[in-house]
């Protein structure tokens, strides 16, 4: 896979003759993509579970308006 290079420039205080230290780190594109997908999946699950709890609470309280509003938001989680 193609690697992306990140270059960091570390600057010291002016008393050290303004020398710069460069550090390079290579980050694999595959690792970056996999971590982004994992975070997206975790956020999706968390938001869906939180919305489920709110819908269940609205059902328990017999709040039809809240249920209708939340169910409109929930349909985005069921589309595939």
Legacy VTK file of the C-alpha trace (Angstrom):
# vtk DataFile Version 3.0
C-alpha trace
ASCII
DATASET POLYDATA
POINTS 80 float
0.000 0.000 0.000
0.993 3.552 -0.533
2.470 5.291 2.480
1.814 8.828 3.497
4.654 10.762 5.036
4.215 13.181 7.871
7.008 15.605 8.612
7.256 17.303 11.972
9.442 20.326 12.638
10.481 20.770 16.250
11.673 24.241 17.137
13.757 24.951 20.190
13.764 28.108 22.203
15.557 31.156 20.727
18.456 30.721 23.154
19.562 27.627 21.240
20.519 29.502 18.069
17.137 28.836 16.386
18.094 25.340 15.270
15.316 23.155 13.958
15.031 19.413 14.314
12.996 17.584 11.698
11.440 14.220 12.442
9.756 12.073 9.815
7.144 9.447 10.440
5.521 7.244 7.857
1.928 6.249 8.405
0.490 3.492 6.283
-2.595 4.483 4.317
-4.240 1.181 5.235
-3.792 1.782 8.957
-5.131 5.302 8.639
-8.185 4.112 6.699
-8.880 1.215 9.067
-8.713 3.465 12.125
-11.069 5.981 10.512
-13.558 3.224 9.632
-13.387 1.815 13.162
-14.094 5.213 14.709
-17.007 5.772 12.319
-18.495 2.400 13.252
-18.121 3.077 16.983
-19.800 6.484 16.661
-22.615 4.960 14.608
-23.275 2.258 17.210
-23.153 4.711 20.101
-25.581 7.157 18.468
-27.965 4.365 17.447
-28.029 2.869 20.951
-28.620 6.288 22.499
-31.490 6.929 20.097
-32.935 3.471 20.897
-32.956 4.353 24.588
-34.736 7.647 23.917
-37.353 5.911 21.753
-37.965 3.287 24.420
-38.344 6.016 27.036
-40.861 7.844 24.841
-42.843 4.598 24.435
-42.789 4.019 28.212
-44.041 7.572 28.847
-46.732 7.325 26.125
-45.299 10.440 24.466
-46.441 10.033 20.874
-45.024 13.324 19.581
-41.547 12.543 20.921
-41.776 9.021 19.511
-42.706 10.334 16.051
-39.857 12.854 16.089
-37.290 10.271 17.213
-38.514 7.634 14.785
-37.925 10.084 11.917
-34.283 10.343 13.025
-34.033 6.571 13.494
-34.861 5.780 9.875
-31.389 6.997 8.840
-29.886 4.185 10.910
-31.990 1.501 9.218
-31.240 2.420 5.587
-28.783 0.136 3.851
LINES 1 81
80 0 1 2 3 4 5 6 7 8 9 10 11 12 13 14 15 16 17 18 19 20 21 22 23 24 25 26 27 28 29 30 31 32 33 34 35 36 37 38 39 40 41 42 43 44 45 46 47 48 49 50 51 52 53 54 55 56 57 58 59 60 61 62 63 64 65 66 67 68 69 70 71 72 73 74 75 76 77 78 79
